[in-house]
Amino acid sequence: MSNPREQSQERATEEARVNDLVHKAQEGSMEAVDELVRTYQTPIFNLAYRMVNQREEACDLTQEIFIKVCRAIRSFKGRSRFSTWLQALAINTCRSRRQRLRRIGFFEATSLDAVPEGADAPSPRHEPVDAGDRPETELVRHETQEIVGRAIATLPEDFREVIVMRDIQGLSYEEIAEATGCQTGTVKSRLSRARAKVRDELLREGLLCRVNG
């Protein structure tokens, strides 16, 4: 496991790589655009999936987001990290899609999917402590992930955004605030309430008792 200094160096190296790709993409390099898509496709899909709860819609939404990135990348001025700019664009696109889907009754007619293949599992903050590879441990872990996923899906949109970006995407409070247009204090408040709701669902299902006891 790398130490904090090595992790910091790795982040700096990755950020420099992304910045170079962005610069090349702004100059018209499709190879750089393709590499940016490969770099961010999975986290953006995970965000889209958590916002619409349906794989096909999430795939379509991910494609729409990256089309917008291609069209708007020259407007990126570098005042924030590219990933933060991308998250803001993705969040706004997800909000618009959810509004349209809500108008046609999509969410009432669609059941909540399980975590899709290739998507990130819910945050380790909500998972049981690793007790080895025992089958019963893996069963509890999988069950917990599904319940956390369902709990996140029922959260109000503003709560869902922050818990996905913080606990699944790993963004800082400041990055979330910039992406959502909220104050940092608002982000922390929403995150606390979102986590409490997820915890209540785990308690209701008896999973926290199994994990802790």
MDTraj code that builds the backbone (N, CA, C; nanometers):
import mdtraj as md
import numpy as np

residues = "MET SER ASN PRO ARG GLU GLN SER GLN GLU ARG ALA THR GLU GLU ALA ARG VAL ASN ASP LEU VAL HIS LYS ALA GLN GLU GLY SER MET GLU ALA VAL ASP GLU LEU VAL ARG THR TYR GLN THR PRO ILE PHE ASN LEU ALA TYR ARG MET VAL ASN GLN ARG GLU GLU ALA CYS ASP LEU THR GLN GLU ILE PHE ILE LYS VAL CYS ARG ALA ILE ARG SER PHE LYS GLY ARG SER ARG PHE SER THR TRP LEU GLN ALA LEU ALA ILE ASN THR CYS ARG SER ARG ARG GLN ARG LEU ARG ARG ILE GLY PHE PHE GLU ALA THR SER LEU ASP ALA VAL PRO GLU GLY ALA ASP ALA PRO SER PRO ARG HIS GLU PRO VAL ASP ALA GLY ASP ARG PRO GLU THR GLU LEU VAL ARG HIS GLU THR GLN GLU ILE VAL GLY ARG ALA ILE ALA THR LEU PRO GLU ASP PHE ARG GLU VAL ILE VAL MET ARG ASP ILE GLN GLY LEU SER TYR GLU GLU ILE ALA GLU ALA THR GLY CYS GLN THR GLY THR VAL LYS SER ARG LEU SER ARG ALA ARG ALA LYS VAL ARG ASP GLU LEU LEU ARG GLU GLY LEU LEU CYS ARG VAL ASN GLY".split()
xyz = np.array([
    [0.0849, -0.1201, 0.0000],
    [0.0000, 0.0000, 0.0000],
    [0.0883, 0.1250, 0.0000],
    [0.0600, 0.2177, -0.0891],
    [0.1414, 0.3386, -0.0996],
    [0.1143, 0.4313, 0.0178],
    [0.2164, 0.5090, 0.0561],
    [0.2007, 0.6034, 0.1660],
    [0.1370, 0.7323, 0.1143],
    [0.0962, 0.8225, 0.2056],
    [0.0287, 0.9457, 0.1630],
    [0.1091, 1.0283, 0.0635],
    [0.2423, 1.0326, 0.0816],
    [0.3243, 1.1110, -0.0109],
    [0.3186, 1.0516, -0.1511],
    [0.3279, 0.9178, -0.1593],
    [0.3208, 0.8518, -0.2896],
    [0.1834, 0.8707, -0.3527],
    [0.0790, 0.8633, -0.2704],
    [-0.0561, 0.8844, -0.3212],
    [-0.0719, 1.0249, -0.3764],
    [-0.0141, 1.1224, -0.3060],
    [-0.0206, 1.2609, -0.3525],
    [0.0518, 1.2773, -0.4855],
    [0.1670, 1.2127, -0.4982],
    [0.2431, 1.2184, -0.6228],
    [0.1665, 1.1520, -0.7366],
    [0.0999, 1.0401, -0.7053],
    [0.0211, 0.9705, -0.8073],
    [-0.0947, 1.0573, -0.8550],
    [-0.1606, 1.1254, -0.7600],
    [-0.2715, 1.2144, -0.7974],
    [-0.2219, 1.3296, -0.8841],
    [-0.1048, 1.3843, -0.8466],
    [-0.0492, 1.4953, -0.9247],
    [-0.0124, 1.4498, -1.0656],
    [0.0435, 1.3298, -1.0761],
    [0.0794, 1.2759, -1.2075],
    [-0.0443, 1.2538, -1.2930],
    [-0.1478, 1.1984, -1.2318],
    [-0.2723, 1.1744, -1.3054],
    [-0.3375, 1.3049, -1.3476],
    [-0.3367, 1.4038, -1.2596],
    [-0.3960, 1.5331, -1.2938],
    [-0.3198, 1.5988, -1.4085],
    [-0.1875, 1.5859, -1.4080],
    [-0.1076, 1.6414, -1.5174],
    [-0.1391, 1.5699, -1.6485],
    [-0.1583, 1.4391, -1.6402],
    [-0.1939, 1.3621, -1.7601],
    [-0.3279, 1.4084, -1.8159],
    [-0.4260, 1.4254, -1.7269],
    [-0.5587, 1.4697, -1.7695],
    [-0.5520, 1.6099, -1.8288],
    [-0.4780, 1.6984, -1.7641],
    [-0.4659, 1.8357, -1.8151],
    [-0.4049, 1.8377, -1.9551],
    [-0.3073, 1.7508, -1.9773],
    [-0.2460, 1.7418, -2.1098],
    [-0.3472, 1.6918, -2.2125],
    [-0.4276, 1.5930, -2.1737],
    [-0.5311, 1.5412, -2.2636],
    [-0.6351, 1.6480, -2.2949],
    [-0.6738, 1.7238, -2.1934],
    [-0.7723, 1.8301, -2.2137],
    [-0.7184, 1.9333, -2.3120],
    [-0.5933, 1.9727, -2.2929],
    [-0.5316, 2.0713, -2.3828],
    [-0.5307, 2.0198, -2.5267],
    [-0.4941, 1.8943, -2.5444],
    [-0.4912, 1.8360, -2.6788],
    [-0.6324, 1.8255, -2.7367],
    [-0.7294, 1.7886, -2.6505],
    [-0.8680, 1.7790, -2.6968],
    [-0.9202, 1.9149, -2.7412],
    [-0.8824, 2.0187, -2.6685],
    [-0.9245, 2.1539, -2.7056],
    [-0.8640, 2.1977, -2.8387],
    [-0.7516, 2.1372, -2.8738],
    [-0.6874, 2.1676, -3.0019],
    [-0.7392, 2.0793, -3.1147],
    [-0.8335, 1.9895, -3.0806],
    [-0.8970, 1.9087, -3.1847],
    [-0.8539, 1.7645, -3.1931],
    [-0.7756, 1.7148, -3.0962],
    [-0.7299, 1.5763, -3.1001],
    [-0.8409, 1.4811, -3.0564],
    [-0.8895, 1.3987, -3.1492],
    [-0.9919, 1.3009, -3.1146],
    [-0.9334, 1.1876, -3.0307],
    [-0.8036, 1.1598, -3.0492],
    [-0.7392, 1.0581, -2.9654],
    [-0.7418, 1.1003, -2.8186],
    [-0.7191, 1.2285, -2.7933],
    [-0.7243, 1.2788, -2.6557],
    [-0.8661, 1.2719, -2.6011],
    [-0.9645, 1.3041, -2.6844],
    [-1.1046, 1.2942, -2.6420],
    [-1.1379, 1.1501, -2.6058],
    [-1.0966, 1.0568, -2.6905],
    [-1.1232, 0.9149, -2.6635],
    [-1.0596, 0.8709, -2.5320],
    [-0.9390, 0.9190, -2.5038],
    [-0.8711, 0.8811, -2.3800],
    [-0.9409, 0.9412, -2.2584],
    [-0.9918, 1.0624, -2.2707],
    [-1.0687, 1.1227, -2.1614],
    [-1.1955, 1.0426, -2.1349],
    [-1.2608, 0.9989, -2.2414],
    [-1.3810, 0.9166, -2.2250],
    [-1.3456, 0.7871, -2.1535],
    [-1.2369, 0.7214, -2.1946],
    [-1.1964, 0.5967, -2.1290],
    [-1.1639, 0.6197, -1.9815],
    [-1.1054, 0.7334, -1.9516],
    [-1.0667, 0.7636, -1.8135],
    [-1.1875, 0.7825, -1.7231],
    [-1.2903, 0.8497, -1.7748],
    [-1.4024, 0.8903, -1.6893],
    [-1.5333, 0.8171, -1.7173],
    [-1.5331, 0.7247, -1.8110],
    [-1.6585, 0.6600, -1.8491],
    [-1.7233, 0.5851, -1.7333],
    [-1.6436, 0.5082, -1.6592],
    [-1.7012, 0.4296, -1.5496],
    [-1.7574, 0.5166, -1.4374],
    [-1.6831, 0.6153, -1.3837],
    [-1.7430, 0.6980, -1.2785],
    [-1.8645, 0.7776, -1.3252],
    [-1.8650, 0.8220, -1.4516],
    [-1.9810, 0.8964, -1.5000],
    [-2.1003, 0.8031, -1.5178],
    [-2.0762, 0.6816, -1.5653],
    [-2.1855, 0.5846, -1.5735],
    [-2.2412, 0.5543, -1.4353],
    [-2.1521, 0.5357, -1.3377],
    [-2.1978, 0.5081, -1.2012],
    [-2.2853, 0.6206, -1.1481],
    [-2.2438, 0.7443, -1.1736],
    [-2.3236, 0.8591, -1.1312],
    [-2.4591, 0.8578, -1.2001],
    [-2.4599, 0.8381, -1.3317],
    [-2.5856, 0.8373, -1.4065],
    [-2.6769, 0.7251, -1.3590],
    [-2.6190, 0.6087, -1.3350],
    [-2.7005, 0.4954, -1.2901],
    [-2.7654, 0.5241, -1.1556],
    [-2.6888, 0.5808, -1.0644],
    [-2.7442, 0.6106, -0.9324],
    [-2.8522, 0.7184, -0.9390],
    [-2.8495, 0.7997, -1.0440],
    [-2.9483, 0.9065, -1.0557],
    [-3.0763, 0.8613, -1.1247],
    [-3.0687, 0.7595, -1.2118],
    [-3.1899, 0.7176, -1.2845],
    [-3.2305, 0.5734, -1.2565],
    [-3.1422, 0.4951, -1.1925],
    [-3.1757, 0.3604, -1.1444],
    [-3.2095, 0.2598, -1.2534],
    [-3.1663, 0.2847, -1.3750],
    [-3.1985, 0.1917, -1.4832],
    [-3.0815, 0.1892, -1.5803],
    [-3.0347, 0.0688, -1.6116],
    [-2.9093, 0.0546, -1.6856],
    [-2.9151, 0.1190, -1.8240],
    [-3.0201, 0.0896, -1.9011],
    [-3.0268, 0.1425, -2.0375],
    [-3.0310, 0.2948, -2.0369],
    [-3.1098, 0.3516, -1.9459],
    [-3.1151, 0.4975, -1.9355],
    [-2.9790, 0.5538, -1.8957],
    [-2.9109, 0.4838, -1.8042],
    [-2.7795, 0.5309, -1.7598],
    [-2.6780, 0.5265, -1.8733],
    [-2.6828, 0.4217, -1.9553],
    [-2.5926, 0.4133, -2.0708],
    [-2.6196, 0.5270, -2.1683],
    [-2.7477, 0.5518, -2.1960],
    [-2.7842, 0.6598, -2.2877],
    [-2.7433, 0.7950, -2.2306],
    [-2.7631, 0.8103, -2.1013],
    [-2.7286, 0.9355, -2.0346],
    [-2.5774, 0.9585, -2.0360],
    [-2.5013, 0.8520, -2.0147],
    [-2.3553, 0.8625, -2.0196],
    [-2.3085, 0.9084, -2.1570],
    [-2.3686, 0.8516, -2.2608],
    [-2.3337, 0.8926, -2.3970],
    [-2.3669, 1.0400, -2.4194],
    [-2.4838, 1.0823, -2.3716],
    [-2.5235, 1.2225, -2.3866],
    [-2.4245, 1.3153, -2.3156],
    [-2.3815, 1.2751, -2.1970],
    [-2.2876, 1.3579, -2.1205],
    [-2.1571, 1.3764, -2.1974],
    [-2.1050, 1.2690, -2.2544],
    [-1.9771, 1.2813, -2.3247],
    [-1.9908, 1.3533, -2.4588],
    [-2.1071, 1.3470, -2.5199],
    [-2.1311, 1.4293, -2.6387],
    [-2.1248, 1.5768, -2.5999],
    [-2.1845, 1.6102, -2.4861],
    [-2.1789, 1.7480, -2.4376],
    [-2.0355, 1.7891, -2.4047],
    [-1.9590, 1.6958, -2.3487],
    [-1.8185, 1.7249, -2.3186],
    [-1.7437, 1.7613, -2.4468],
    [-1.7641, 1.6827, -2.5516],
    [-1.6965, 1.7099, -2.6794],
    [-1.7327, 1.8480, -2.7328],
    [-1.8590, 1.8849, -2.7168],
    [-1.9042, 2.0138, -2.7692],
    [-1.8578, 2.1316, -2.6839],
    [-1.8412, 2.1064, -2.5540],
    [-1.8152, 2.2180, -2.4620],
    [-1.6721, 2.2253, -2.4117],
    [-1.5875, 2.1312, -2.4501],
    [-1.4555, 2.1236, -2.3872],
    [-1.3714, 2.2484, -2.4124],
    [-1.3944, 2.3164, -2.5246],
    [-1.3176, 2.4388, -2.5496],
    [-1.3551, 2.5510, -2.4526],
    [-1.4716, 2.5372, -2.3882],
    [-1.5135, 2.6397, -2.2913],
    [-1.4521, 2.6172, -2.1538],
    [-1.3865, 2.5020, -2.1341],
    [-1.3222, 2.4739, -2.0054],
    [-1.1984, 2.5613, -1.9920],
    [-1.1961, 2.6446, -1.8883],
    [-1.0891, 2.7434, -1.8707],
    [-0.9828, 2.7015, -1.7694],
    [-1.0019, 2.5876, -1.7044],
    [-0.9026, 2.5418, -1.6088],
    [-0.9101, 2.6088, -1.4732],
    [-1.0209, 2.6762, -1.4439],
    [-1.0336, 2.7409, -1.3122],
    [-1.0570, 2.6375, -1.2018],
    [-1.1035, 2.5213, -1.2396],
    [-1.1207, 2.4095, -1.1471],
    [-1.0581, 2.2867, -1.2116],
    [-1.0539, 2.1764, -1.1389],
    [-1.0072, 2.0520, -1.1984],
    [-1.1043, 2.0091, -1.3075],
    [-1.0530, 1.9435, -1.4105],
    [-1.1398, 1.8974, -1.5188],
    [-1.2461, 1.8027, -1.4659],
    [-1.2085, 1.7163, -1.3717],
    [-1.3049, 1.6205, -1.3178],
    [-1.4209, 1.6910, -1.2486],
    [-1.3937, 1.8037, -1.1827],
    [-1.5004, 1.8800, -1.1181],
    [-1.5921, 1.9422, -1.2226],
    [-1.5335, 1.9993, -1.3266],
    [-1.6117, 2.0553, -1.4374],
    [-1.6990, 1.9479, -1.5011],
    [-1.6418, 1.8298, -1.5205],
    [-1.7150, 1.7183, -1.5798],
    [-1.8298, 1.6738, -1.4900],
    [-1.8047, 1.6660, -1.3590],
    [-1.9099, 1.6266, -1.2657],
    [-2.0249, 1.7266, -1.2681],
    [-1.9935, 1.8553, -1.2752],
    [-2.0989, 1.9569, -1.2802],
    [-2.1826, 1.9411, -1.4061],
    [-2.1171, 1.9192, -1.5189],
    [-2.1899, 1.8979, -1.6438],
    [-2.2766, 1.7727, -1.6341],
    [-2.2210, 1.6669, -1.5748],
    [-2.2951, 1.5415, -1.5613],
    [-2.4155, 1.5572, -1.4692],
    [-2.3969, 1.6257, -1.3570],
    [-2.5071, 1.6459, -1.2632],
    [-2.6204, 1.7232, -1.3289],
    [-2.5881, 1.8295, -1.3999],
    [-2.6921, 1.9089, -1.4657],
    [-2.7646, 1.8281, -1.5723],
    [-2.6917, 1.7440, -1.6441],
    [-2.7539, 1.6585, -1.7453],
    [-2.8444, 1.5552, -1.6798],
    [-2.7997, 1.4979, -1.5685],
    [-2.8816, 1.4005, -1.4953],
    [-3.0085, 1.4653, -1.4412],
    [-2.9965, 1.5863, -1.3904],
    [-3.1138, 1.6562, -1.3383],
    [-3.2174, 1.6776, -1.4483],
    [-3.1707, 1.7207, -1.5649],
    [-3.2627, 1.7439, -1.6767],
    [-3.3295, 1.6140, -1.7201],
    [-3.2516, 1.5067, -1.7256],
    [-3.3085, 1.3776, -1.7660],
    [-3.4102, 1.3287, -1.6639],
    [-3.3803, 1.3425, -1.5362],
    [-3.4746, 1.2988, -1.4337],
    [-3.6047, 1.3776, -1.4409],
    [-3.5961, 1.5058, -1.4671],
    [-3.7178, 1.5862, -1.4803],
    [-3.8031, 1.5361, -1.5963],
    [-3.7383, 1.5049, -1.7078],
    [-3.8132, 1.4555, -1.8238],
    [-3.8732, 1.3189, -1.7949],
    [-3.7961, 1.2303, -1.7327],
    [-3.8464, 1.0973, -1.7007],
    [-3.9598, 1.1026, -1.5994],
    [-3.9497, 1.1970, -1.5055],
    [-4.0553, 1.2111, -1.4058],
    [-4.1864, 1.2548, -1.4706],
    [-4.1759, 1.3416, -1.5703],
    [-4.2967, 1.3902, -1.6379],
    [-4.3708, 1.2779, -1.7097],
    [-4.2984, 1.1775, -1.7584],
    [-4.3644, 1.0687, -1.8311],
    [-4.3919, 0.9479, -1.7410],
    [-4.3719, 0.9644, -1.6105],
    [-4.4033, 0.8576, -1.5160],
    [-4.3062, 0.7416, -1.5184],
    [-4.1827, 0.7668, -1.5615],
    [-4.0844, 0.6596, -1.5755],
    [-4.0534, 0.5925, -1.4429],
    [-4.0366, 0.6708, -1.3386],
    [-3.9932, 0.6138, -1.2110],
    [-4.1028, 0.5320, -1.1444],
    [-4.2291, 0.5673, -1.1702],
    [-4.3385, 0.4890, -1.1150],
    [-4.3491, 0.3528, -1.1838],
    [-4.3060, 0.3473, -1.3116],
    [-4.3219, 0.2241, -1.3893],
    [-4.1979, 0.1362, -1.3885],
    [-4.0885, 0.1844, -1.3310],
    [-3.9614, 0.1130, -1.3361],
    [-3.9203, 0.0685, -1.1969],
    [-3.8903, -0.0595, -1.1833],
    [-3.8421, -0.1095, -1.0546],
    [-3.6956, -0.0755, -1.0394],
    [-3.6475, -0.0792, -0.9168],
    [-3.5075, -0.0468, -0.8895],
    [-3.4202, -0.1659, -0.9248],
    [-3.3232, -0.1426, -1.0100],
    [-3.2309, -0.2483, -1.0496],
    [-3.1314, -0.2764, -0.9384],
    [-3.0698, -0.3941, -0.9444],
    [-2.9553, -0.4218, -0.8583],
    [-2.8355, -0.3469, -0.9138],
    [-2.7250, -0.3490, -0.8384],
    [-2.6041, -0.2820, -0.8860],
    [-2.5620, -0.3471, -1.0166],
    [-2.5479, -0.2713, -1.1269],
    [-2.5159, -0.3309, -1.2560],
    [-2.3718, -0.3757, -1.2634],
    [-2.3463, -0.4719, -1.3522],
    [-2.2098, -0.5181, -1.3738],
    [-2.1238, -0.4027, -1.4220],
    [-2.0089, -0.3847, -1.3582],
    [-1.9192, -0.2770, -1.3974],
    [-1.9386, -0.1506, -1.3181],
    [-2.0469, -0.1430, -1.2401],
    [-2.0710, -0.0236, -1.1596],
    [-2.0040, -0.0395, -1.0246],
    [-1.9703, 0.0720, -0.9642],
    [-1.9090, 0.0674, -0.8325],
    [-2.0105, 0.0245, -0.7291],
    [-1.9659, -0.0521, -0.6327],
    [-2.0506, -0.0860, -0.5194],
    [-2.0631, 0.0352, -0.4290],
    [-2.1617, 0.0352, -0.3384],
    [-2.1725, 0.1460, -0.2438],
    [-2.0467, 0.1593, -0.1599],
    [-2.0382, 0.2732, -0.0932],
    [-1.9170, 0.3081, -0.0206],
    [-1.8800, 0.2062, 0.0856],
    [-1.7492, 0.1813, 0.1047],
    [-1.7057, 0.0961, 0.2143],
    [-1.7527, 0.1458, 0.3500],
    [-1.7882, 0.2756, 0.3606],
    [-1.8377, 0.3262, 0.4887],
    [-1.9636, 0.2511, 0.5318],
    [-2.0375, 0.1986, 0.4332],
    [-2.1638, 0.1344, 0.4643],
    [-2.1545, -0.0177, 0.4555],
    [-2.0345, -0.0710, 0.4293],
    [-2.0206, -0.2138, 0.4128],
    [-1.9700, -0.2781, 0.5414],
    [-1.9986, -0.4083, 0.5613],
    [-1.9479, -0.4769, 0.6789],
    [-1.7965, -0.4870, 0.6765],
    [-1.7391, -0.5011, 0.7949],
    [-1.5946, -0.5167, 0.8057],
    [-1.5541, -0.6481, 0.7410],
    [-1.4452, -0.6451, 0.6645],
    [-1.3989, -0.7642, 0.5952],
    [-1.3579, -0.8698, 0.6965],
    [-1.4188, -0.9853, 0.6869],
    [-1.3869, -1.0940, 0.7790],
    [-1.3336, -1.2142, 0.7027],
    [-1.2723, -1.1907, 0.5878],
    [-1.2205, -1.3003, 0.5088],
    [-1.3126, -1.3336, 0.3935],
    [-1.2906, -1.4502, 0.3353],
    [-1.3648, -1.4906, 0.2163],
    [-1.4738, -1.5924, 0.2480],
    [-1.5214, -1.5958, 0.3705],
    [-1.6249, -1.6914, 0.4060],
    [-1.7512, -1.6627, 0.3269],
    [-1.8207, -1.7658, 0.2787],
    [-1.9419, -1.7443, 0.1985],
    [-2.0463, -1.6603, 0.2694],
    [-2.0646, -1.6816, 0.4003],
    [-2.1670, -1.6052, 0.4710],
    [-2.1313, -1.4571, 0.4766],
    [-2.0003, -1.4273, 0.4848],
    [-1.9566, -1.2877, 0.4848],
    [-1.9862, -1.2224, 0.3507],
    [-1.9570, -1.2926, 0.2417],
    [-1.9836, -1.2389, 0.1087],
    [-2.1329, -1.2224, 0.0853],
    [-2.2138, -1.3128, 0.1396],
    [-2.3588, -1.3023, 0.1249],
    [-2.4106, -1.1773, 0.1940],
    [-2.3628, -1.1527, 0.3162],
    [-2.4035, -1.0329, 0.3888],
    [-2.3576, -0.9083, 0.3144],
    [-2.2351, -0.9113, 0.2610],
    [-2.1820, -0.7962, 0.1880],
    [-2.2695, -0.7655, 0.0662],
    [-2.3031, -0.8689, -0.0096],
    [-2.3848, -0.8489, -0.1295],
    [-2.5233, -0.7971, -0.0920],
    [-2.5812, -0.8556, 0.0124],
    [-2.7136, -0.8119, 0.0564],
    [-2.7099, -0.6665, 0.1022],
    [-2.6036, -0.6310, 0.1737],
    [-2.5888, -0.4932, 0.2203],
    [-2.5785, -0.3971, 0.1031],
    [-2.4993, -0.4332, 0.0030],
    [-2.4827, -0.3472, -0.1139],
    [-2.6159, -0.3233, -0.1844],
    [-2.6958, -0.4275, -0.1984],
    [-2.8244, -0.4118, -0.2659],
    [-2.9178, -0.3216, -0.1858],
    [-2.9191, -0.3383, -0.0541],
    [-3.0071, -0.2561, 0.0287],
    [-2.9609, -0.1110, 0.0290],
    [-2.8280, -0.0903, 0.0365],
    [-2.7758, 0.0464, 0.0291],
    [-2.8124, 0.1088, -0.1045],
    [-2.7992, 0.0317, -0.2129],
    [-2.8354, 0.0828, -0.3445],
    [-2.9813, 0.1235, -0.3517],
    [-3.0688, 0.0414, -0.2953],
    [-3.2120, 0.0752, -0.2957],
    [-3.2386, 0.1974, -0.2091],
    [-3.1682, 0.2046, -0.0961],
    [-3.1870, 0.3198, -0.0072],
    [-3.1432, 0.4490, -0.0755],
    [-3.0304, 0.4449, -0.1446],
    [-2.9836, 0.5629, -0.2174],
    [-3.0839, 0.6028, -0.3243],
    [-3.1429, 0.5035, -0.3905],
    [-3.2371, 0.5318, -0.4988],
    [-3.3625, 0.6028, -0.4500],
    [-3.3969, 0.5857, -0.3228],
    [-3.5183, 0.6492, -0.2709],
    [-3.4914, 0.7860, -0.2084],
    [-3.3649, 0.8265, -0.2017],
    [-3.3324, 0.9564, -0.1423],
    [-3.3810, 1.0703, -0.2317],
    [-3.4132, 1.1849, -0.1719],
    [-3.4392, 1.3046, -0.2533],
    [-3.3186, 1.3337, -0.3418],
    [-3.3433, 1.3970, -0.4546],
    [-3.2376, 1.4162, -0.5539],
    [-3.1152, 1.4875, -0.4974],
    [-3.1364, 1.5926, -0.4175],
    [-3.0210, 1.6670, -0.3663],
    [-2.9402, 1.5844, -0.2667],
    [-3.0063, 1.4969, -0.1899],
    [-2.9338, 1.4074, -0.1001],
    [-2.8579, 1.3017, -0.1806],
    [-2.9247, 1.2493, -0.2817],
    [-2.8648, 1.1435, -0.3622],
    [-2.7379, 1.1929, -0.4316],
    [-2.7434, 1.3128, -0.4844],
    [-2.6268, 1.3677, -0.5543],
    [-2.5034, 1.3702, -0.4647],
    [-2.5206, 1.4204, -0.3427],
    [-2.4023, 1.4377, -0.2575],
    [-2.3493, 1.3047, -0.2054],
    [-2.4382, 1.2096, -0.1751],
    [-2.3885, 1.0820, -0.1226],
    [-2.3205, 1.0021, -0.2327],
    [-2.3692, 1.0129, -0.3552],
    [-2.3034, 0.9453, -0.4670],
    [-2.1670, 1.0072, -0.4938],
    [-2.1609, 1.1396, -0.4982],
    [-2.0342, 1.2052, -0.5300],
    [-1.9308, 1.1894, -0.4194],
    [-1.9753, 1.1875, -0.2937],
    [-1.8809, 1.1749, -0.1822],
    [-1.8448, 1.0294, -0.1537],
    [-1.9459, 0.9441, -0.1353],
    [-1.9209, 0.8089, -0.0868],
    [-1.8952, 0.7070, -0.1972],
    [-1.9332, 0.7375, -0.3193],
    [-1.9072, 0.6462, -0.4305],
    [-1.8000, 0.7021, -0.5231],
    [-1.8124, 0.8312, -0.5576],
    [-1.7138, 0.8919, -0.6466],
    [-1.5880, 0.9382, -0.5741],
    [-1.5990, 0.9652, -0.4435],
    [-1.4819, 1.0050, -0.3663],
    [-1.4417, 1.1504, -0.3818],
    [-1.5351, 1.2371, -0.4213],
    [-1.5032, 1.3789, -0.4371],
    [-1.4922, 1.4470, -0.3012],
    [-1.4175, 1.5556, -0.2966],
    [-1.4069, 1.6348, -0.1744],
    [-1.5332, 1.7187, -0.1569],
    [-1.5525, 1.7715, -0.0359],
    [-1.6680, 1.8586, -0.0117],
    [-1.6640, 1.9803, -0.1040],
    [-1.5447, 2.0339, -0.1223],
    [-1.5307, 2.1531, -0.2065],
    [-1.5658, 2.1228, -0.3517],
    [-1.5234, 2.0071, -0.4007],
    [-1.5553, 1.9684, -0.5386],
    [-1.7050, 1.9464, -0.5562],
    [-1.7683, 1.8848, -0.4565],
    [-1.9130, 1.8630, -0.4637],
    [-1.9865, 1.9961, -0.4625],
    [-1.9415, 2.0870, -0.3767],
    [-2.0045, 2.2188, -0.3697],
    [-1.9967, 2.2894, -0.5043],
    [-1.8811, 2.2808, -0.5684],
    [-1.8645, 2.3463, -0.6980],
    [-1.9500, 2.2791, -0.8046],
    [-1.9569, 2.1460, -0.8016],
    [-2.0329, 2.0725, -0.9026],
    [-2.1829, 2.0943, -0.8897],
    [-2.2310, 2.1093, -0.7664],
    [-2.3748, 2.1231, -0.7434],
    [-2.4203, 2.2668, -0.7286],
    [-2.3252, 2.3597, -0.7136],
    [-2.3619, 2.4998, -0.6947],
    [-2.4096, 2.5313, -0.5546],
    [-2.3690, 2.4501, -0.4571],
    [-2.4098, 2.4697, -0.3174],
    [-2.2913, 2.5171, -0.2335],
    [-2.3221, 2.5668, -0.1141],
    [-2.2180, 2.5967, -0.0171],
    [-2.1655, 2.4662, 0.0435],
    [-2.0400, 2.4688, 0.0880],
    [-1.9814, 2.3494, 0.1478],
    [-2.0611, 2.3028, 0.2689],
    [-2.1086, 2.3971, 0.3495],
    [-2.1891, 2.3609, 0.4660],
    [-2.3170, 2.2898, 0.4269],
    [-2.3776, 2.3318, 0.3173],
    [-2.4992, 2.2661, 0.2683],
    [-2.4688, 2.1239, 0.2242],
    [-2.3559, 2.1062, 0.1570],
    [-2.3151, 1.9724, 0.1140],
    [-2.2994, 1.8808, 0.2347],
    [-2.2306, 1.9281, 0.3389],
    [-2.2085, 1.8460, 0.4581],
    [-2.3400, 1.8115, 0.5265],
    [-2.4309, 1.9076, 0.5329],
    [-2.5605, 1.8837, 0.5956],
    [-2.6402, 1.7792, 0.5186],
    [-2.6444, 1.7941, 0.3872],
    [-2.7186, 1.6980, 0.3049],
    [-2.6567, 1.5593, 0.3134],
    [-2.5242, 1.5539, 0.3146],
    [-2.4564, 1.4250, 0.3227],
    [-2.4864, 1.3565, 0.4549],
    [-2.4844, 1.4325, 0.5634],
    [-2.5139, 1.3757, 0.6943],
    [-2.6547, 1.3175, 0.6987],
    [-2.7500, 1.3909, 0.6440],
    [-2.8887, 1.3442, 0.6438],
    [-2.9071, 1.2251, 0.5504],
    [-2.8363, 1.2262, 0.4374],
    [-2.8452, 1.1134, 0.3443],
    [-2.7886, 0.9868, 0.4076],
    [-2.6735, 0.9997, 0.4723],
    [-2.6142, 0.8830, 0.5384],
    [-2.7045, 0.8310, 0.6495],
    [-2.7687, 0.9223, 0.7212],
    [-2.8589, 0.8811, 0.8289],
    [-2.9750, 0.7996, 0.7736],
    [-3.0272, 0.8412, 0.6587],
    [-3.1384, 0.7679, 0.5976],
    [-3.0938, 0.6290, 0.5522],
    [-2.9734, 0.6209, 0.4959],
    [-2.9213, 0.4905, 0.4551],
    [-2.8980, 0.4028, 0.5779],
    [-2.8444, 0.4619, 0.6828],
    [-2.8215, 0.3860, 0.8063],
    [-2.9536, 0.3363, 0.8642],
    [-3.0562, 0.4197, 0.8615],
    [-3.1877, 0.3783, 0.9115],
    [-3.2403, 0.2581, 0.8342],
    [-3.2149, 0.2575, 0.7030],
    [-3.2609, 0.1452, 0.6211],
    [-3.1860, 0.0174, 0.6571],
    [-3.0557, 0.0293, 0.6829],
    [-2.9782, -0.0873, 0.7251],
    [-3.0251, -0.1385, 0.8613],
    [-3.0563, -0.0461, 0.9509],
    [-3.1091, -0.0864, 1.0814],
    [-3.2437, -0.1559, 1.0663],
    [-3.3277, -0.1006, 0.9795],
    [-3.4611, -0.1586, 0.9584],
    [-3.4507, -0.3005, 0.9033],
    [-3.3505, -0.3216, 0.8170],
    [-3.3310, -0.4539, 0.7580],
    [-3.2543, -0.5482, 0.8507],
    [-3.2047, -0.4951, 0.9625],
    [-3.1315, -0.5782, 1.0569],
    [-2.9868, -0.6038, 1.0204],
    [-2.9374, -0.5372, 0.9152],
    [-2.8012, -0.5649, 0.8703],
    [-2.6961, -0.5042, 0.9611],
    [-2.7236, -0.3887, 1.0190],
    [-2.6253, -0.3309, 1.1105],
    [-2.6105, -0.4169, 1.2346],
    [-2.7169, -0.4793, 1.2777],
    [-2.7079, -0.5695, 1.3923],
    [-2.6177, -0.6878, 1.3587],
    [-2.6331, -0.7394, 1.2359],
    [-2.5505, -0.8518, 1.1950],
    [-2.4048, -0.8116, 1.1795],
    [-2.3823, -0.6913, 1.1273],
    [-2.2451, -0.6449, 1.1057],
    [-2.1765, -0.6158, 1.2376],
    [-2.2481, -0.5455, 1.3256],
    [-2.1866, -0.4989, 1.4496],
    [-2.1936, -0.6020, 1.5615],
    [-2.2820, -0.6957, 1.5490],
    [-2.2999, -0.7870, 1.6598],
    [-2.2668, -0.9278, 1.6258],
])
top = md.Topology()
chain = top.add_chain()
for i, resn in enumerate(residues, 1):
    res = top.add_residue(resn, chain, resSeq=i)
    for name in ("N", "CA", "C"):
        top.add_atom(name, md.element.get_by_symbol(name[0]), res)
traj = md.Trajectory(xyz[None], top)
